[in-house]
């Protein structure tokens, strides 16, 4: 039986050592009790060197300080999940998703389990997806603004010229038709410009994200004839162009979902800061989270996935919550710059 148990233990250890992720256990005095072989790849410590090492000595002062709030929370019985960027002994930087899971025994926290998964490739693919979407949008935006829009404007000009000739010839009924064509063409040109501005948000580069979101909210009200409010706190200062663009794109996608999937008639968009946290909120009065198929598990739409990837690129959290307006709230929170 002892040989069977030893064999089972060795087999389990072999499985744990071959799992592509860090698995460990740390006592409540932050000493290593167990660490699989992946720790050597990530921290350059063999399993022998890992035995009884203090967590601060393994992570170093800077990384330990960053992780300390999660460590304390785990020792307080709270499950933790967070992301970290870690430099390997080789100098390579990897992105990781860490889980700290408290171990409770006899009503006392004895320590916590650690599971750390490499998400570098996932984040790279997420960024590539966003970059491709951005290139695609800008390409379409330029075509609408520089090509299609100009051609429709030419039709409007020619229709106006035709209207004048028909009017001079006394063909008033046909002149009215030409005037209608010109008017509709002008409206199409304005719509092309609005769509192009949404695809290539010039306001972000020229006036900043606050002005861009104000224009966006006004455009939604005008186009869909619904209520769309934008508010912000006076201390907002988003200088980084990448942050501004990603926040703007998240608002675009959230509003699109609210209108086309949630049936919303009223929207509140807000950007605020509080205790060092930047919060973006999009609330609607639509059908709500439980009735929105694009928010559910395997049925998640591409738009929601892109919002999640954009939030991930910002190091932000993205939550879908019941809205005070009765529909859905999309809330993004990140550390204020």
Backbone as numpy.savetxt, mean C-alpha at the origin, in Angstrom:
# Nx Ny Nz CAx CAy CAz Cx Cy Cz
12.72 -47.77 23.01 11.89 -46.56 23.01 12.76 -45.30 23.01
13.89 -45.38 23.78 14.79 -44.23 23.85 15.39 -43.95 22.47
15.76 -45.03 21.74 16.31 -44.85 20.39 15.26 -44.27 19.45
14.02 -44.74 19.63 12.93 -44.23 18.79 12.70 -42.75 19.04
12.75 -42.36 20.32 12.55 -40.95 20.68 13.69 -40.10 20.13
14.95 -40.63 20.26 16.10 -39.90 19.76 15.99 -39.73 18.24
15.54 -40.79 17.58 15.37 -40.73 16.14 14.31 -39.69 15.77
13.20 -39.66 16.52 12.14 -38.70 16.25 12.62 -37.29 16.46
13.40 -37.07 17.53 13.93 -35.74 17.82 14.88 -35.29 16.72
15.76 -36.19 16.30 16.69 -35.86 15.22 15.95 -35.55 13.92
14.88 -36.31 13.67 14.09 -36.10 12.46 13.42 -34.74 12.49
12.85 -34.39 13.63 12.19 -33.08 13.77 13.20 -31.96 13.62
14.37 -32.12 14.25 15.42 -31.10 14.11 15.87 -30.95 12.66
15.95 -32.08 11.95 16.35 -32.02 10.53 15.32 -31.24 9.72
14.04 -31.46 10.02 12.98 -30.72 9.32 13.11 -29.22 9.60
13.27 -28.87 10.88 13.36 -27.45 11.27 14.56 -26.78 10.65
15.67 -27.51 10.56 16.89 -26.94 9.99 16.78 -26.72 8.48
15.86 -27.43 7.84 15.72 -27.30 6.39 14.56 -26.40 5.99
13.84 -25.88 6.95 12.78 -24.91 6.65 13.44 -23.58 6.26
13.00 -22.96 5.16 13.63 -21.70 4.71 13.16 -20.50 5.53
13.59 -20.49 6.78 13.24 -19.39 7.67 13.87 -19.62 9.02
14.01 -18.54 9.79 14.59 -18.66 11.13 13.53 -19.12 12.11
13.87 -20.15 12.88 12.99 -20.62 13.94 13.82 -20.67 15.22
13.32 -20.04 16.25 14.06 -20.00 17.51 13.15 -19.85 18.70
13.77 -20.00 19.86 13.04 -19.79 21.12 13.95 -19.02 22.07
13.39 -17.95 22.66 14.14 -17.10 23.57 13.46 -17.07 24.92
14.24 -17.25 25.98 13.70 -17.26 27.34 13.31 -15.84 27.74
12.63 -15.72 28.87 12.19 -14.39 29.31 13.34 -13.50 29.78
14.55 -14.07 29.91 15.72 -13.23 30.17 16.52 -12.99 28.88
15.85 -13.28 27.74 16.37 -13.00 26.40 17.63 -13.80 26.06
17.67 -15.05 26.54 18.75 -15.97 26.19 18.22 -17.00 25.19
19.08 -17.36 24.23 18.69 -18.32 23.21 18.61 -19.72 23.81
17.46 -20.34 23.64 17.26 -21.72 24.08 17.34 -22.68 22.89
16.81 -22.21 21.74 16.87 -23.03 20.53 16.99 -22.11 19.32
17.80 -22.53 18.34 17.94 -21.79 17.08 18.27 -22.77 15.96
17.54 -22.69 14.87 17.84 -23.59 13.75 19.03 -23.06 12.95
19.43 -23.80 11.92 20.66 -23.47 11.19 20.57 -22.17 10.39
19.35 -21.71 10.11 19.19 -20.49 9.32 19.80 -19.28 10.03
19.93 -19.34 11.35 20.54 -18.23 12.08 21.97 -17.99 11.62
22.64 -19.06 11.20 24.03 -18.90 10.74 24.07 -18.09 9.44
23.10 -18.34 8.56 23.03 -17.60 7.29 22.74 -16.12 7.53
21.86 -15.84 8.49 21.41 -14.46 8.70 22.32 -13.68 9.65
22.91 -14.36 10.62 23.68 -13.65 11.65 25.11 -14.15 11.81
25.49 -15.18 11.03 26.86 -15.66 11.08 27.21 -16.42 12.35
26.19 -16.95 13.06 26.42 -17.69 14.30 26.03 -19.15 14.10
26.94 -20.07 14.46 26.61 -21.49 14.40 25.64 -21.82 15.53
25.05 -23.00 15.46 24.12 -23.40 16.52 24.82 -23.48 17.87
26.09 -23.87 17.85 26.87 -23.91 19.09 27.06 -22.51 19.65
27.37 -21.56 18.76 27.56 -20.17 19.19 26.25 -19.52 19.62
25.14 -20.01 19.10 23.84 -19.45 19.44 23.39 -19.85 20.83
23.92 -20.95 21.34 23.45 -21.47 22.61 23.68 -20.47 23.74
22.59 -20.04 24.37 22.59 -19.17 25.54 23.06 -17.73 25.24
23.18 -17.40 23.95 23.58 -16.03 23.61 22.45 -15.06 23.96
22.80 -13.85 24.38 21.78 -12.84 24.67 21.31 -12.22 23.35
20.02 -11.90 23.28 19.44 -11.39 22.05 20.10 -10.08 21.61
20.50 -9.25 22.57 21.17 -7.99 22.22 22.53 -8.26 21.55
23.23 -9.28 22.06 24.55 -9.62 21.49 24.40 -10.16 20.07
23.28 -10.82 19.79 23.05 -11.35 18.45 22.67 -10.23 17.48
21.73 -9.39 17.88 21.19 -8.38 16.97 22.08 -7.15 16.84
22.86 -6.86 17.87 23.58 -5.60 17.90 22.69 -4.51 18.49
23.30 -3.45 18.97 22.55 -2.43 19.70 21.46 -1.78 18.85
21.78 -1.45 17.60 20.82 -0.71 16.77 19.58 -1.54 16.44
19.78 -2.78 15.98 18.65 -3.63 15.64 17.87 -4.04 16.88
18.59 -4.28 17.98 17.92 -4.63 19.23 17.00 -3.49 19.67
17.50 -2.27 19.57 16.69 -1.11 19.97 15.43 -1.00 19.12
15.56 -1.28 17.83 14.39 -1.24 16.94 13.38 -2.32 17.30
13.88 -3.50 17.68 13.00 -4.63 17.98 12.49 -4.63 19.41
13.10 -3.84 20.28 12.79 -3.91 21.72 11.31 -3.73 22.05
10.60 -2.79 21.42 9.16 -2.69 21.73 8.40 -3.98 21.45
8.78 -4.69 20.38 8.12 -5.95 20.04 8.54 -7.05 21.02
9.79 -7.01 21.45 10.26 -7.99 22.42 9.50 -7.83 23.73
9.39 -6.59 24.21 8.68 -6.33 25.47 7.21 -6.72 25.36
6.62 -6.43 24.19 5.21 -6.78 23.99 5.02 -8.30 24.01
5.94 -9.04 23.39 5.85 -10.50 23.39 5.97 -11.06 24.80
6.88 -10.47 25.58 7.04 -10.92 26.97 5.86 -10.49 27.85
5.04 -9.61 27.29 3.81 -9.20 27.97 2.61 -10.01 27.50
2.90 -11.02 26.64 1.84 -11.91 26.19 1.17 -11.52 24.90
1.75 -10.57 24.15 1.13 -10.10 22.92 1.88 -10.65 21.70
1.15 -11.28 20.79 1.75 -11.78 19.55 2.18 -10.59 18.71
3.38 -10.67 18.15 3.93 -9.57 17.36 4.22 -10.02 15.93
3.95 -9.11 15.00 4.29 -9.34 13.59 4.78 -8.02 13.03
5.97 -8.02 12.45 6.55 -6.79 11.94 7.61 -7.11 10.90
7.99 -6.08 10.13 9.00 -6.24 9.09 10.30 -5.56 9.50
11.41 -6.13 9.03 12.72 -5.57 9.31 13.64 -5.74 8.10
14.53 -4.79 7.94 15.59 -4.89 6.95 16.87 -5.28 7.69
17.48 -6.39 7.27 18.63 -6.94 8.00 19.81 -7.11 7.04
20.98 -6.65 7.48 22.19 -6.82 6.69 22.87 -8.12 7.10
23.04 -9.03 6.15 23.67 -10.32 6.41 25.18 -10.16 6.59
25.84 -11.17 7.16 27.31 -11.11 7.31 28.03 -10.87 5.98
27.39 -11.29 4.87 27.99 -11.10 3.55 27.88 -9.66 3.07
27.11 -8.85 3.79 26.89 -7.47 3.38 25.60 -7.29 2.60
24.97 -8.39 2.23 23.71 -8.32 1.48 22.57 -7.90 2.41
21.71 -7.03 1.93 20.55 -6.60 2.72 19.33 -7.43 2.32
18.66 -7.99 3.33 17.46 -8.79 3.09 16.29 -8.22 3.88
15.10 -8.42 3.33 13.87 -7.97 3.99 13.23 -9.17 4.66
12.77 -8.97 5.90 12.24 -10.10 6.67 10.91 -9.74 7.33
10.06 -10.75 7.43 8.82 -10.65 8.20 9.00 -11.47 9.46
8.93 -10.82 10.61 9.20 -11.49 11.89 7.92 -11.70 12.69
7.86 -12.85 13.34 6.75 -13.17 14.25 7.35 -13.49 15.62
6.86 -12.85 16.67 7.21 -13.19 18.05 5.94 -13.74 18.70
6.01 -15.01 19.13 4.83 -15.68 19.68 5.09 -16.06 21.14
4.37 -15.44 22.08 4.62 -15.69 23.51 4.38 -17.16 23.89
5.21 -17.64 24.81 5.05 -18.99 25.36 4.58 -18.84 26.81
3.31 -19.18 27.02 2.72 -19.04 28.35 2.60 -20.42 29.01
3.04 -20.50 30.23 2.94 -21.76 30.99 2.70 -21.43 32.45
1.67 -22.07 33.02 1.30 -21.81 34.43 1.06 -20.31 34.66
0.32 -19.72 33.72 -0.05 -18.29 33.80 1.14 -17.35 33.81
2.29 -17.84 33.35 3.48 -16.99 33.31 4.14 -17.11 31.93
4.61 -15.98 31.43 5.31 -15.99 30.14 6.73 -16.50 30.36
7.03 -17.65 29.76 8.33 -18.28 29.93 9.36 -17.75 28.92
8.86 -17.26 27.79 9.72 -16.78 26.72 8.88 -16.58 25.48
9.50 -16.60 24.33 8.72 -16.46 23.09 9.41 -17.18 21.94
8.57 -17.69 21.04 9.05 -18.34 19.82 9.27 -17.27 18.76
10.24 -17.51 17.90 10.53 -16.59 16.80 10.42 -17.33 15.47
9.71 -16.72 14.55 9.67 -17.20 13.17 9.98 -16.00 12.29
11.04 -16.11 11.49 11.43 -15.02 10.61 11.51 -15.54 9.18
10.78 -14.90 8.28 10.68 -15.35 6.89 11.28 -14.30 5.97
12.05 -14.75 4.99 12.65 -13.86 4.01 11.58 -13.42 3.00
11.30 -12.12 2.95 10.30 -11.60 2.01 10.94 -10.66 0.98
12.26 -10.76 0.82 12.97 -9.89 -0.11 12.41 -9.99 -1.51
12.21 -11.21 -1.99 11.73 -11.41 -3.36 10.29 -10.92 -3.49
9.50 -11.17 -2.47 8.11 -10.70 -2.51 8.04 -9.19 -2.62
8.89 -8.50 -1.85 8.90 -7.04 -1.90 9.44 -6.54 -3.24
10.42 -7.26 -3.79 10.95 -6.87 -5.09 9.89 -7.00 -6.17
9.14 -8.11 -6.13 8.08 -8.32 -7.12 6.97 -7.29 -6.94
6.67 -6.96 -5.67 5.66 -5.94 -5.41 6.07 -4.60 -5.99
7.33 -4.25 -5.81 7.82 -2.98 -6.37 7.80 -3.01 -7.89
8.18 -4.16 -8.46 8.17 -4.28 -9.92 6.75 -4.14 -10.47
5.77 -4.71 -9.76 4.38 -4.61 -10.19 3.92 -3.15 -10.17
4.29 -2.43 -9.10 3.92 -1.02 -8.99 4.59 -0.20 -10.08
5.88 -0.47 -10.31 6.61 0.27 -11.34 6.00 0.05 -12.72
5.61 -1.20 -13.00 4.98 -1.50 -14.29 3.65 -0.78 -14.42
2.87 -0.78 -13.34 1.58 -0.08 -13.36 1.79 1.41 -13.62
2.83 1.98 -12.98 3.09 3.41 -13.12 3.50 3.74 -14.56
4.36 2.92 -15.15 4.79 3.13 -16.54 3.59 3.04 -17.48
2.73 2.04 -17.22 1.54 1.84 -18.05 0.61 3.05 -17.96
0.37 3.53 -16.75 -0.52 4.68 -16.57 0.03 5.93 -17.25
1.32 6.16 -17.07 1.93 7.35 -17.67 1.90 7.28 -19.20
2.09 6.07 -19.74 2.06 5.90 -21.19 0.66 6.22 -21.73
-0.36 5.68 -21.07 -1.74 5.95 -21.51 -2.07 7.43 -21.33
-1.62 8.00 -20.20 -1.88 9.41 -19.94 -1.29 10.31 -21.01
-0.06 10.01 -21.43 0.57 10.81 -22.48 -0.17 10.67 -23.81
-0.62 9.44 -24.13 -1.36 9.23 -25.37 -2.67 10.01 -25.36
-3.35 9.99 -24.22 -4.62 10.73 -24.12 -4.39 12.23 -24.26
-3.35 12.73 -23.57 -3.10 14.18 -23.54 -2.52 14.68 -24.86
-1.53 13.96 -25.39 -0.78 14.47 -26.54 -1.32 14.00 -27.89
-2.02 12.87 -27.91 -2.47 12.33 -29.19 -3.99 12.40 -29.34
-4.69 11.58 -28.59 -6.14 11.52 -28.73 -6.79 12.87 -28.41
-6.35 13.49 -27.34 -6.91 14.79 -26.96 -6.73 15.83 -28.05
-5.56 15.85 -28.68 -5.29 16.82 -29.75 -6.14 16.53 -30.99
-6.34 15.26 -31.28 -7.17 14.91 -32.44 -8.63 15.31 -32.22
-9.12 15.09 -31.02 -10.51 15.49 -30.73 -10.64 17.01 -30.75
-9.62 17.70 -30.26 -9.63 19.17 -30.30 -9.68 19.66 -31.75
-8.97 18.97 -32.64 -8.99 19.33 -34.06 -10.39 19.13 -34.64
-11.07 18.06 -34.22 -12.45 17.83 -34.68 -13.35 18.97 -34.22
-13.17 19.40 -32.96 -13.95 20.52 -32.44 -13.72 21.79 -33.26
-12.45 22.04 -33.58 -12.11 23.25 -34.36 -12.75 23.19 -35.75
-12.65 22.03 -36.38 -13.22 21.89 -37.72 -14.74 21.97 -37.70
-15.36 21.42 -36.65 -16.82 21.49 -36.53 -17.28 22.94 -36.34
-16.50 23.71 -35.58 -16.83 25.13 -35.40 -16.71 25.89 -36.72
-15.65 25.57 -37.48 -15.49 26.21 -38.79 -16.65 25.85 -39.72
-17.07 24.57 -39.67 -18.19 24.13 -40.49 -19.48 24.83 -40.06
-19.64 24.97 -38.74 -20.82 25.68 -38.23 -20.90 27.09 -38.80
-19.78 27.80 -38.80 -19.76 29.18 -39.31 -20.11 29.23 -40.79
-19.59 28.28 -41.57 -19.88 28.26 -43.00 -21.36 27.96 -43.26
-21.89 27.00 -42.52 -23.29 26.63 -42.70 -24.22 27.79 -42.29
-23.82 28.46 -41.21 -24.61 29.59 -40.75 -24.60 30.70 -41.80
-23.43 30.95 -42.39 -23.32 31.99 -43.43 -24.11 31.62 -44.67
-24.23 30.30 -44.93 -24.97 29.84 -46.11 -26.46 29.76 -45.86
-26.86 30.06 -44.61 -28.28 30.03 -44.28 -28.81 28.66 -43.90
-27.93 27.68 -43.79 -28.35 26.32 -43.39 -28.30 26.21 -41.87
-29.31 26.82 -41.23 -29.28 26.95 -39.77 -29.41 25.62 -39.05
-30.26 24.72 -39.57 -30.43 23.41 -38.90 -29.12 22.62 -38.90
-28.43 22.60 -40.05 -27.15 21.90 -40.12 -26.07 22.59 -39.29
-26.17 23.92 -39.19 -25.22 24.67 -38.36 -25.37 24.27 -36.89
-26.62 24.02 -36.46 -26.85 23.59 -35.07 -26.23 22.21 -34.82
-26.32 21.33 -35.83 -25.71 19.99 -35.69 -24.20 20.11 -35.57
-23.61 20.99 -36.40 -22.16 21.19 -36.34 -21.75 21.78 -34.98
-22.56 22.68 -34.46 -22.29 23.28 -33.15 -22.35 22.24 -32.05
-23.31 21.32 -32.18 -23.43 20.23 -31.19 -22.20 19.33 -31.24
-21.73 19.02 -32.47 -20.51 18.19 -32.61 -19.33 18.89 -31.95
-19.21 20.19 -32.18 -18.10 20.95 -31.59 -18.18 20.93 -30.07
-19.39 21.12 -29.54 -19.58 21.14 -28.08 -19.23 19.79 -27.46
-19.71 18.69 -28.08 -19.42 17.35 -27.56 -17.92 17.03 -27.66
-17.29 17.49 -28.74 -15.85 17.27 -28.89 -15.08 18.01 -27.80
-15.50 19.25 -27.49 -14.86 20.01 -26.41 -15.01 19.28 -25.08
-16.20 18.73 -24.83 -16.41 17.97 -23.59 -15.50 16.74 -23.54
-15.34 16.08 -24.70 -14.46 14.90 -24.76 -13.01 15.29 -24.50
-12.59 16.46 -25.00 -11.24 16.94 -24.74 -11.03 17.16 -23.25
-12.01 17.77 -22.58 -11.90 18.01 -21.14 -11.83 16.70 -20.37
-12.62 15.70 -20.81 -12.58 14.40 -20.15 -11.23 13.72 -20.35
-10.67 13.85 -21.55 -9.33 13.30 -21.81 -8.31 13.94 -20.88
-8.41 15.25 -20.71 -7.47 15.95 -19.83 -7.62 15.49 -18.38
-8.88 15.32 -17.94 -9.11 14.86 -16.56 -8.54 13.46 -16.35
-8.77 12.57 -17.32 -8.25 11.20 -17.19 -6.74 11.22 -17.21
-6.17 12.03 -18.11 -4.71 12.12 -18.20 -4.10 12.65 -16.91
-4.78 13.63 -16.29 -4.28 14.18 -15.02 -4.33 13.14 -13.91
-5.34 12.24 -13.97 -5.41 11.15 -13.00 -4.31 10.13 -13.20
-4.00 9.87 -14.48 -2.95 8.90 -14.79 -1.56 9.48 -14.57
-1.40 10.77 -14.85 -0.12 11.46 -14.61 -0.43 12.67 -13.71
-0.40 12.49 -12.40 -0.78 13.57 -11.48 0.24 14.70 -11.45
0.12 15.62 -12.40 1.08 16.72 -12.51 1.12 17.57 -11.24
-0.03 17.66 -10.53 -0.10 18.52 -9.34 0.87 18.09 -8.26
1.15 16.78 -8.17 2.07 16.30 -7.14 3.45 16.92 -7.34
3.91 16.92 -8.60 5.24 17.45 -8.88 5.28 18.97 -8.75
4.19 19.63 -9.14 4.20 21.09 -9.15 3.76 21.72 -7.83
2.76 21.10 -7.17 2.18 21.74 -5.98 2.12 20.85 -4.74
2.46 19.57 -4.87 2.46 18.68 -3.71 1.20 17.84 -3.61
1.24 16.85 -2.73 0.16 15.87 -2.63 -1.12 16.48 -2.07
-1.02 17.48 -1.20 -2.23 18.10 -0.64 -3.07 18.72 -1.75
-2.42 19.53 -2.57 -3.13 20.17 -3.68 -3.66 19.13 -4.66
-2.87 18.09 -4.91 -3.29 17.03 -5.84 -4.54 16.33 -5.32
-4.61 16.05 -4.03 -5.78 15.38 -3.46 -6.99 16.31 -3.43
-6.76 17.61 -3.21 -7.86 18.57 -3.28 -8.48 18.57 -4.68
-7.63 18.61 -5.70 -8.09 18.60 -7.09 -8.80 17.28 -7.41
-8.25 16.19 -6.88 -8.85 14.88 -7.13 -10.26 14.81 -6.54
-10.41 15.25 -5.29 -11.73 15.21 -4.63 -12.73 16.08 -5.40
-12.29 17.26 -5.84 -13.17 18.14 -6.61 -13.58 17.46 -7.92
-12.61 16.80 -8.56 -12.91 16.11 -9.81 -13.92 14.98 -9.63
-13.81 14.24 -8.53 -14.77 13.16 -8.25 -16.17 13.74 -8.05
-16.27 14.83 -7.30 -17.57 15.47 -7.09 -18.19 15.91 -8.42
-17.37 16.55 -9.26 -17.87 17.08 -10.53 -18.26 15.97 -11.49
-17.44 14.92 -11.56 -17.68 13.86 -12.53 -18.85 12.97 -12.14
-18.90 12.57 -10.86 -19.91 11.59 -10.41 -21.10 12.23 -9.71
-21.03 13.55 -9.48 -22.12 14.28 -8.81 -22.46 13.65 -7.47
-21.41 13.37 -6.68 -21.57 12.87 -5.32 -20.75 13.74 -4.38
-20.89 13.51 -3.09 -20.12 14.27 -2.10 -18.75 13.61 -1.91
-17.69 14.39 -2.06 -16.33 13.88 -1.83 -15.53 14.97 -1.14
-15.28 14.78 0.15 -14.59 15.79 0.96 -13.13 15.38 1.19
-12.26 16.36 1.17 -10.86 16.13 1.54 -10.47 17.09 2.65
-9.87 16.55 3.71 -9.42 17.38 4.82 -8.01 16.97 5.22
-7.29 17.90 5.85 -5.93 17.59 6.29 -5.58 18.50 7.46
-4.63 18.06 8.26 -4.17 18.86 9.39 -3.06 19.81 8.94
-2.97 20.94 9.60 -2.04 21.99 9.17 -0.58 21.57 9.24
-0.28 20.56 10.09 1.12 20.18 10.27 1.59 19.14 9.25
0.76 18.83 8.26 1.14 17.86 7.24 2.25 18.43 6.35
3.31 17.65 6.20 4.40 18.04 5.29 4.96 16.76 4.66
4.49 16.45 3.45 4.96 15.27 2.73 5.84 15.75 1.58
7.14 15.72 1.81 8.09 16.24 0.82 8.57 15.17 -0.15
8.60 13.93 0.29 9.12 12.85 -0.53 8.18 12.54 -1.70
8.70 12.60 -2.93 7.88 12.41 -4.13 7.32 10.99 -4.20
8.09 9.98 -3.77 7.63 8.59 -3.82 6.49 8.36 -2.84
6.61 8.91 -1.63 5.54 8.79 -0.64 4.28 9.47 -1.16
4.44 10.69 -1.69 3.30 11.45 -2.21 2.57 10.67 -3.29
3.33 10.11 -4.25 2.72 9.39 -5.36 1.98 8.16 -4.88
2.58 7.40 -3.96 1.94 6.18 -3.47 0.69 6.48 -2.66
0.71 7.53 -1.86 -0.50 7.93 -1.12 -1.60 8.32 -2.09
-1.25 9.07 -3.11 -2.22 9.51 -4.11 -2.83 8.31 -4.84
-1.99 7.36 -5.22 -2.48 6.18 -5.94 -3.39 5.33 -5.04
-3.07 5.23 -3.76 -3.93 4.48 -2.85 -5.30 5.14 -2.76
-5.33 6.48 -2.68 -6.61 7.20 -2.65 -7.39 6.93 -3.93
-6.72 7.03 -5.08 -7.38 6.76 -6.36 -8.05 5.39 -6.37
-7.29 4.37 -5.95 -7.81 3.00 -6.00 -8.93 2.79 -5.00
-8.78 3.34 -3.80 -9.82 3.20 -2.77 -11.12 3.86 -3.21
-11.01 5.04 -3.81 -12.20 5.75 -4.29 -12.84 4.99 -5.46
-12.02 4.47 -6.35 -12.53 3.66 -7.48 -13.32 2.47 -6.94
-12.77 1.77 -5.97 -13.46 0.61 -5.39 -14.77 1.02 -4.73
-14.73 2.16 -3.99 -15.93 2.63 -3.29 -17.05 2.95 -4.28
-16.70 3.55 -5.41 -17.70 3.94 -6.40 -18.21 2.76 -7.21
-17.29 1.93 -7.67 -17.66 0.89 -8.64 -18.00 -0.46 -7.99
-17.55 -0.69 -6.77 -17.88 -1.94 -6.08 -18.76 -1.71 -4.86
-18.60 -0.57 -4.21 -19.36 -0.31 -2.99 -20.61 0.51 -3.18
-20.77 1.12 -4.38 -21.95 1.94 -4.63 -22.02 3.17 -3.74
-20.88 3.75 -3.39 -20.84 4.88 -2.47 -21.42 6.14 -3.10
-22.05 6.96 -2.24 -22.57 8.27 -2.65 -21.91 9.40 -1.88
-21.10 9.05 -0.90 -20.43 10.06 -0.08 -19.07 9.51 0.34
-18.04 10.36 0.22 -16.67 9.95 0.53 -15.99 11.03 1.37
-15.22 10.59 2.35 -14.39 11.49 3.16 -12.94 11.01 3.06
-12.07 11.87 2.55 -10.64 11.57 2.45 -9.92 12.49 3.43
-9.05 11.93 4.26 -8.34 12.77 5.23 -6.88 12.35 5.33
-6.03 13.34 5.59 -4.60 13.12 5.78 -4.21 13.86 7.05
-3.67 13.13 8.02 -3.39 13.75 9.32 -2.15 13.14 9.95
-1.62 13.82 10.94 -0.51 13.30 11.73 -0.87 13.33 13.20
-0.37 12.34 13.94 -0.60 12.27 15.38 0.50 11.44 16.01
1.15 12.00 16.99 2.24 11.32 17.73 3.22 10.61 16.80
3.66 11.34 15.79 4.68 10.80 14.89 4.19 9.83 13.85
2.86 9.70 13.70 2.28 8.78 12.73 1.48 9.55 11.68
1.74 9.25 10.43 0.98 9.82 9.32 -0.16 8.88 8.99
-1.37 9.41 8.96 -2.56 8.57 8.73 -3.34 9.08 7.52
-3.58 8.20 6.58 -4.43 8.46 5.43 -5.70 7.63 5.59
-6.85 8.27 5.47 -8.12 7.57 5.65 -9.07 7.90 4.51
-9.69 6.86 3.96 -10.72 7.03 2.93 -11.97 6.30 3.41
-13.00 7.07 3.77 -14.24 6.49 4.29 -15.36 6.67 3.28
-16.21 5.64 3.14 -17.35 5.76 2.23 -18.62 5.26 2.91
-19.74 5.52 2.26 -21.04 5.09 2.79 -21.61 3.96 1.94
-20.73 3.17 1.32 -21.16 2.11 0.42 -21.64 0.87 1.14
-21.48 -0.28 0.49 -22.06 -1.53 0.98 -21.32 -2.12 2.17
-20.10 -1.61 2.47 -19.38 -2.09 3.65 -18.47 -3.24 3.35
-17.61 -3.55 4.33 -16.55 -4.54 4.14 -17.09 -5.95 3.95
-18.17 -6.32 4.65 -18.65 -7.70 4.58 -19.31 -8.01 3.24
-19.75 -6.96 2.52 -20.43 -7.18 1.25 -19.59 -6.78 0.04
-18.31 -6.48 0.28 -17.44 -6.07 -0.82 -16.56 -7.24 -1.23
-16.90 -7.94 -2.32 -16.15 -9.16 -2.69 -14.68 -8.90 -2.98
-14.33 -7.67 -3.43 -12.94 -7.41 -3.79 -12.03 -7.35 -2.57
-12.59 -7.41 -1.34 -11.78 -7.34 -0.12 -11.59 -8.70 0.53
-12.18 -9.74 -0.03 -12.24 -11.01 0.67 -11.26 -12.04 0.13
-10.36 -12.51 1.00 -9.48 -13.66 0.77 -9.03 -13.85 -0.66
-9.32 -15.04 -1.23 -8.85 -15.33 -2.58 -9.53 -14.47 -3.64
-10.60 -13.75 -3.25 -11.31 -12.91 -4.21 -10.77 -11.49 -4.25
-9.69 -11.23 -3.54 -9.10 -9.90 -3.56 -8.81 -9.46 -4.98
-9.24 -8.24 -5.29 -8.99 -7.71 -6.62 -7.56 -7.22 -6.76
-7.18 -6.98 -8.02 -5.83 -6.48 -8.29 -5.62 -5.13 -7.64
-6.67 -4.29 -7.65 -6.55 -2.96 -7.06 -6.17 -3.01 -5.59
-6.82 -3.90 -4.84 -6.51 -4.03 -3.41 -5.09 -4.56 -3.22
-4.69 -5.50 -4.06 -3.33 -6.03 -3.95 -2.31 -4.93 -4.23
-2.59 -4.08 -5.22 -1.68 -2.98 -5.52 -1.61 -1.99 -4.37
-2.76 -1.73 -3.73 -2.75 -0.85 -2.55 -1.88 -1.44 -1.46
-2.01 -2.75 -1.24 -1.20 -3.41 -0.21 0.28 -3.32 -0.55
0.62 -3.53 -1.82 2.03 -3.44 -2.23 2.55 -2.01 -2.06
1.73 -1.03 -2.39 2.16 0.37 -2.23 2.39 0.69 -0.76
1.49 0.25 0.10 1.67 0.47 1.54 2.93 -0.22 2.03
3.17 -1.42 1.52 4.37 -2.17 1.91 5.64 -1.43 1.51
5.62 -0.83 0.31 6.79 -0.08 -0.15 7.07 1.12 0.75
6.02 1.66 1.37 6.18 2.81 2.26 6.51 2.39 3.70
6.51 1.08 3.97 6.69 0.62 5.34 5.47 0.94 6.18
4.31 1.00 5.53 3.06 1.39 6.20 2.16 0.18 6.40
1.17 0.35 7.27 0.13 -0.67 7.44 -1.11 -0.21 6.69
-1.82 -1.15 6.10 -3.07 -0.86 5.41 -4.15 -1.74 6.00
-5.22 -1.12 6.47 -6.33 -1.85 7.09 -7.63 -1.50 6.40
-8.51 -2.50 6.31 -9.88 -2.29 5.84 -10.80 -2.42 7.04
-11.50 -1.33 7.38 -12.27 -1.26 8.61 -13.70 -0.82 8.31
-14.63 -1.11 9.23 -15.97 -0.53 9.08 -15.89 0.99 9.17
-16.55 1.66 8.26 -16.49 3.12 8.21 -17.52 3.76 9.13
-17.19 4.89 9.76 -18.19 5.63 10.54 -19.39 6.06 9.69
-19.19 6.11 8.36 -20.26 6.49 7.45 -21.16 5.31 7.10
-20.81 4.11 7.62 -21.62 2.92 7.38 -21.08 2.00 6.30
-20.05 2.44 5.58 -19.48 1.61 4.53 -18.12 1.07 4.93
-17.11 1.37 4.12 -15.76 0.84 4.30 -14.78 1.99 4.54
-13.81 1.76 5.42 -12.71 2.69 5.60 -11.41 2.00 5.19
-10.66 2.63 4.32 -9.30 2.20 4.00 -8.37 3.12 4.79
-7.60 2.54 5.70 -6.72 3.34 6.55 -5.27 2.91 6.37
-4.42 3.89 6.09 -2.99 3.65 5.91 -2.25 4.46 6.98
-1.37 3.78 7.73 -0.60 4.46 8.75 0.88 4.14 8.57
1.69 5.19 8.69 3.12 5.03 8.57 3.84 6.05 9.45
5.10 5.82 9.68 5.89 6.75 10.48 6.03 8.05 9.71
5.70 9.16 10.38 5.82 10.47 9.74 7.27 10.81 9.51
7.57 11.39 8.36 8.95 11.74 8.03 9.45 12.88 8.91
